Amino acid sequence: MSILVKTILLATLLLLAALPAHARPGGIVGYADIGCAECHSALGAVPPAVTIEGPTTVEPDAEATYRVVVRSNAVATQIAAGFNVAASAGELLVGSDSGVRSSENRETRRNELAHTGPRENDGSGEAAWSFRWRAPTDAGPALLFAAGNSVNLDLGSEGDADALAMLAVQVGADPTPTPTATPAPACAGDCNGDGVVAINELILGVNIALGAPVAGCPAIDANGDGAVAINELIAAVGRALSGC
C-alpha cells in the first residue's frame, strides 16, 4: 500500500471519527412517543414547542390532512427542525409534502413518517410538514404521536433539543353515552310528587340530613349533591307553608 493511499485512508478515518455518531439528517422513525434525546443532546438547549394540527373527529376509513409544527424557542441558534410521527391505529400517508417520507418501524411493524432532511424555520421560527392519515375501519379513539427536534444545523447533536406532542382523534361516533342532567325538582321536599309537602315528608327530609339515604326523597336534595343541608330543609319547610 502506497504512502498516498495510507494517508487518504487515515484522513478518511479521522473525518469519520469526527462526525457525530447519532445525528440523522434524513430523519429516523421509532422516536415519536419517546423523543429524540437519545441522538440529540438537550444539555443547555431550549426545547421547542411541538403540535399536531388537524381534525379531532374522522369517519372510519376516511382520510384527513394534518400538520406537525415545530416552533423553536431559541431562534437565534436552533434554525431548523425535523420530526417523527406515529399513529396508534390507521395508516400514515406521505401526502403532497415532498419533505416527508414513510418508513417501517421494525419493532411495531407499522409505517411512520419522518423528514427527508432538516427544514429551516420560517420567519416566525416554525418548521412544519403536512401529512395524511387514513382512519381505521372500526370506530373508537386513536392517537397521533409526534417528536419534533429543533436543531442548529452544525451536523452534530449538541445544542439540539426535542419535545413531544399527541393528538387524540375520535373515529366515528363516540360510543360513550352523553350524560343527561337530572331535572331540578318542581317542589323542594315533595317526595311523592303530589304537589304538597306534608309533615311526614319534612320528617323524612330531617332523617336524610341526619344520614338516611337520599333515595328516600330525592326531591329534597335540591342541588343533587347526594346530601341534604339546612338550607334545603328550610326550602322544604317554606314549600310546606306556602305550597308548591
C-alpha positions as a Python dict, from the first residue, in 0.01 Angstrom:
ca = {
    (1, 'M'): (0, 0, 0),
    (2, 'S'): (147, 333, -104),
    (3, 'I'): (205, 619, 137),
    (4, 'L'): (-53, 825, -54),
    (5, 'V'): (-325, 560, -12),
    (6, 'K'): (-241, 519, 356),
    (7, 'T'): (-262, 893, 403),
    (8, 'I'): (-604, 910, 233),
    (9, 'L'): (-738, 620, 442),
    (10, 'L'): (-609, 778, 763),
    (11, 'A'): (-763, 1111, 675),
    (12, 'T'): (-1095, 942, 596),
    (13, 'L'): (-1097, 755, 928),
    (14, 'L'): (-1020, 1076, 1117),
    (15, 'L'): (-1301, 1253, 936),
    (16, 'L'): (-1549, 978, 1014),
    (17, 'A'): (-1443, 976, 1377),
    (18, 'A'): (-1505, 1349, 1397),
    (19, 'L'): (-1860, 1323, 1262),
    (20, 'P'): (-2146, 1276, 1510),
    (21, 'A'): (-2232, 912, 1567),
    (22, 'H'): (-2606, 955, 1605),
    (23, 'A'): (-2724, 1261, 1413),
    (24, 'R'): (-2957, 1157, 1127),
    (25, 'P'): (-3013, 1450, 887),
    (26, 'G'): (-3253, 1230, 688),
    (27, 'G'): (-3473, 1156, 988),
    (28, 'I'): (-3542, 835, 1172),
    (29, 'V'): (-3855, 656, 1295),
    (30, 'G'): (-3931, 489, 1626),
    (31, 'Y'): (-3900, 801, 1841),
    (32, 'A'): (-4241, 967, 1804),
    (33, 'D'): (-4352, 870, 2154),
    (34, 'I'): (-4016, 872, 2337),
    (35, 'G'): (-3835, 1171, 2191),
    (36, 'C'): (-3502, 1231, 2021),
    (37, 'A'): (-3274, 1288, 2321),
    (38, 'E'): (-3101, 955, 2257),
    (39, 'C'): (-2944, 1104, 1943),
    (40, 'H'): (-2963, 1477, 2013),
    (41, 'S'): (-2838, 1617, 2342),
    (42, 'A'): (-3069, 1869, 2505),
    (43, 'L'): (-2799, 1976, 2753),
    (44, 'G'): (-2805, 2355, 2762),
    (45, 'A'): (-3054, 2373, 2474),
    (46, 'V'): (-3409, 2504, 2486),
    (47, 'P'): (-3681, 2253, 2386),
    (48, 'P'): (-3917, 2363, 2108),
    (49, 'A'): (-4296, 2364, 2114),
    (50, 'V'): (-4440, 2078, 1910),
    (51, 'T'): (-4803, 2049, 1799),
    (52, 'I'): (-5012, 1828, 1571),
    (53, 'E'): (-5282, 2024, 1392),
    (54, 'G'): (-5584, 1869, 1224),
    (55, 'P'): (-5935, 1731, 1278),
    (56, 'T'): (-6013, 1551, 1601),
    (57, 'T'): (-6306, 1355, 1455),
    (58, 'V'): (-6276, 1142, 1141),
    (59, 'E'): (-6513, 889, 988),
    (60, 'P'): (-6396, 525, 971),
    (61, 'D'): (-6168, 452, 673),
    (62, 'A'): (-6168, 821, 577),
    (63, 'E'): (-5855, 1029, 514),
    (64, 'A'): (-5766, 1362, 673),
    (65, 'T'): (-5477, 1607, 643),
    (66, 'Y'): (-5264, 1700, 943),
    (67, 'R'): (-4961, 1919, 1013),
    (68, 'V'): (-4680, 1868, 1260),
    (69, 'V'): (-4532, 2201, 1367),
    (70, 'V'): (-4200, 2251, 1547),
    (71, 'R'): (-4165, 2603, 1684),
    (72, 'S'): (-3817, 2699, 1804),
    (73, 'N'): (-3784, 2871, 2140),
    (74, 'A'): (-3423, 2962, 2062),
    (75, 'V'): (-3449, 3105, 1712),
    (76, 'A'): (-3100, 3256, 1716),
    (77, 'T'): (-2932, 2914, 1734),
    (78, 'Q'): (-3192, 2649, 1653),
    (79, 'I'): (-3265, 2744, 1295),
    (80, 'A'): (-3419, 2425, 1153),
    (81, 'A'): (-3610, 2117, 1263),
    (82, 'G'): (-3701, 1757, 1195),
    (83, 'F'): (-3983, 1529, 1307),
    (84, 'N'): (-4116, 1175, 1350),
    (85, 'V'): (-4489, 1091, 1353),
    (86, 'A'): (-4658, 765, 1453),
    (87, 'A'): (-5019, 653, 1498),
    (88, 'S'): (-5183, 407, 1735),
    (89, 'A'): (-5415, 288, 1457),
    (90, 'G'): (-5497, 360, 1095),
    (91, 'E'): (-5237, 434, 828),
    (92, 'L'): (-5000, 729, 794),
    (93, 'L'): (-4955, 857, 437),
    (94, 'V'): (-4695, 1091, 292),
    (95, 'G'): (-4936, 1320, 107),
    (96, 'S'): (-4814, 1607, -112),
    (97, 'D'): (-4526, 1732, 109),
    (98, 'S'): (-4200, 1636, -62),
    (99, 'G'): (-4015, 1678, 267),
    (100, 'V'): (-4195, 1381, 424),
    (101, 'R'): (-4103, 1015, 386),
    (102, 'S'): (-4254, 689, 513),
    (103, 'S'): (-4055, 415, 684),
    (104, 'E'): (-4144, 100, 876),
    (105, 'N'): (-4082, 85, 1249),
    (106, 'R'): (-3920, -257, 1282),
    (107, 'E'): (-4049, -304, 1637),
    (108, 'T'): (-4416, -224, 1575),
    (109, 'R'): (-4422, -324, 1205),
    (110, 'R'): (-4620, -7, 1135),
    (111, 'N'): (-4527, 273, 897),
    (112, 'E'): (-4422, 603, 1050),
    (113, 'L'): (-4332, 937, 895),
    (114, 'A'): (-4012, 1140, 919),
    (115, 'H'): (-3843, 1430, 738),
    (116, 'T'): (-3629, 1376, 430),
    (117, 'G'): (-3393, 1648, 553),
    (118, 'P'): (-3394, 1928, 810),
    (119, 'R'): (-3641, 2205, 725),
    (120, 'E'): (-3532, 2560, 800),
    (121, 'N'): (-3758, 2771, 1020),
    (122, 'D'): (-3982, 3035, 867),
    (123, 'G'): (-3992, 3397, 980),
    (124, 'S'): (-4185, 3306, 1295),
    (125, 'G'): (-3937, 3038, 1398),
    (126, 'E'): (-4152, 2746, 1285),
    (127, 'A'): (-4087, 2445, 1065),
    (128, 'A'): (-4394, 2246, 959),
    (129, 'W'): (-4478, 1942, 748),
    (130, 'S'): (-4814, 1818, 620),
    (131, 'F'): (-4919, 1453, 602),
    (132, 'R'): (-5226, 1238, 558),
    (133, 'W'): (-5382, 985, 794),
    (134, 'R'): (-5632, 716, 698),
    (135, 'A'): (-5856, 626, 990),
    (136, 'P'): (-5911, 259, 1083),
    (137, 'T'): (-6229, 88, 971),
    (138, 'D'): (-6353, 42, 1328),
    (139, 'A'): (-6492, 331, 1532),
    (140, 'G'): (-6315, 430, 1850),
    (141, 'P'): (-6036, 654, 1980),
    (142, 'A'): (-5697, 681, 1809),
    (143, 'L'): (-5380, 873, 1891),
    (144, 'L'): (-5126, 1053, 1675),
    (145, 'F'): (-4779, 1096, 1827),
    (146, 'A'): (-4505, 1337, 1718),
    (147, 'A'): (-4147, 1408, 1820),
    (148, 'G'): (-4006, 1738, 1696),
    (149, 'N'): (-3637, 1821, 1705),
    (150, 'S'): (-3513, 2181, 1688),
    (151, 'V'): (-3156, 2188, 1554),
    (152, 'N'): (-2867, 2424, 1483),
    (153, 'L'): (-2753, 2252, 1160),
    (154, 'D'): (-2393, 2206, 1275),
    (155, 'L'): (-2415, 1834, 1177),
    (156, 'G'): (-2365, 1744, 1542),
    (157, 'S'): (-2607, 1664, 1820),
    (158, 'E'): (-2505, 1921, 2081),
    (159, 'G'): (-2729, 2225, 2112),
    (160, 'D'): (-3032, 2049, 1965),
    (161, 'A'): (-3347, 1988, 2168),
    (162, 'D'): (-3667, 1789, 2123),
    (163, 'A'): (-4023, 1785, 2251),
    (164, 'L'): (-4327, 1558, 2213),
    (165, 'A'): (-4688, 1611, 2109),
    (166, 'M'): (-5000, 1396, 2098),
    (167, 'L'): (-5342, 1441, 1936),
    (168, 'A'): (-5648, 1231, 2024),
    (169, 'V'): (-5881, 1157, 1733),
    (170, 'Q'): (-6228, 1006, 1764),
    (171, 'V'): (-6301, 771, 1473),
    (172, 'G'): (-6674, 753, 1402),
    (173, 'A'): (-6939, 802, 1666),
    (174, 'D'): (-6835, 814, 2030),
    (175, 'P'): (-6986, 503, 2194),
    (176, 'T'): (-6988, 673, 2535),
    (177, 'P'): (-7342, 792, 2606),
    (178, 'T'): (-7380, 1160, 2683),
    (179, 'P'): (-7495, 1201, 3042),
    (180, 'T'): (-7827, 1379, 3083),
    (181, 'A'): (-7879, 1629, 3361),
    (182, 'T'): (-8130, 1535, 3628),
    (183, 'P'): (-8411, 1792, 3617),
    (184, 'A'): (-8449, 2002, 3927),
    (185, 'P'): (-8746, 1902, 4141),
    (186, 'A'): (-9057, 2110, 4080),
    (187, 'C'): (-9123, 2140, 4452),
    (188, 'A'): (-8847, 2103, 4712),
    (189, 'G'): (-8943, 1839, 4968),
    (190, 'D'): (-9238, 1696, 4773),
    (191, 'C'): (-9121, 1336, 4800),
    (192, 'N'): (-9421, 1168, 4640),
    (193, 'G'): (-9479, 1430, 4370),
    (194, 'D'): (-9838, 1512, 4469),
    (195, 'G'): (-9773, 1887, 4474),
    (196, 'V'): (-9787, 1917, 4853),
    (197, 'V'): (-9510, 1898, 5115),
    (198, 'A'): (-9656, 1713, 5413),
    (199, 'I'): (-9526, 1682, 5768),
    (200, 'N'): (-9410, 1323, 5712),
    (201, 'E'): (-9205, 1443, 5414),
    (202, 'L'): (-9039, 1708, 5628),
    (203, 'I'): (-8956, 1443, 5889),
    (204, 'L'): (-8811, 1223, 5614),
    (205, 'G'): (-8601, 1519, 5500),
    (206, 'V'): (-8463, 1565, 5851),
    (207, 'N'): (-8377, 1196, 5870),
    (208, 'I'): (-8192, 1223, 5539),
    (209, 'A'): (-8000, 1522, 5671),
    (210, 'L'): (-7901, 1305, 5968),
    (211, 'G'): (-7772, 1025, 5748),
    (212, 'A'): (-8064, 834, 5594),
    (213, 'P'): (-8033, 750, 5219),
    (214, 'V'): (-8125, 1044, 4998),
    (215, 'A'): (-8302, 797, 4766),
    (216, 'G'): (-8592, 809, 5011),
    (217, 'C'): (-8676, 1161, 4889),
    (218, 'P'): (-8464, 1292, 4602),
    (219, 'A'): (-8687, 1599, 4578),
    (220, 'I'): (-8546, 1743, 4899),
    (221, 'D'): (-8189, 1728, 4765),
    (222, 'A'): (-8229, 2046, 4561),
    (223, 'N'): (-7872, 2068, 4431),
    (224, 'G'): (-7836, 1695, 4362),
    (225, 'D'): (-7516, 1653, 4563),
    (226, 'G'): (-7638, 1344, 4747),
    (227, 'A'): (-7685, 1519, 5082),
    (228, 'V'): (-7946, 1740, 5248),
    (229, 'A'): (-7825, 2067, 5400),
    (230, 'I'): (-8001, 2310, 5636),
    (231, 'N'): (-8092, 2549, 5354),
    (232, 'E'): (-8262, 2263, 5169),
    (233, 'L'): (-8467, 2174, 5478),
    (234, 'I'): (-8565, 2541, 5515),
    (235, 'A'): (-8673, 2548, 5149),
    (236, 'A'): (-8889, 2240, 5207),
    (237, 'V'): (-9049, 2398, 5515),
    (238, 'G'): (-9123, 2706, 5306),
    (239, 'R'): (-9298, 2491, 5048),
    (240, 'A'): (-9497, 2318, 5321),
    (241, 'L'): (-9619, 2659, 5448),
    (242, 'S'): (-9680, 2837, 5119),
    (243, 'G'): (-9748, 2545, 4888),
    (244, 'C'): (-9587, 2430, 4568),
}
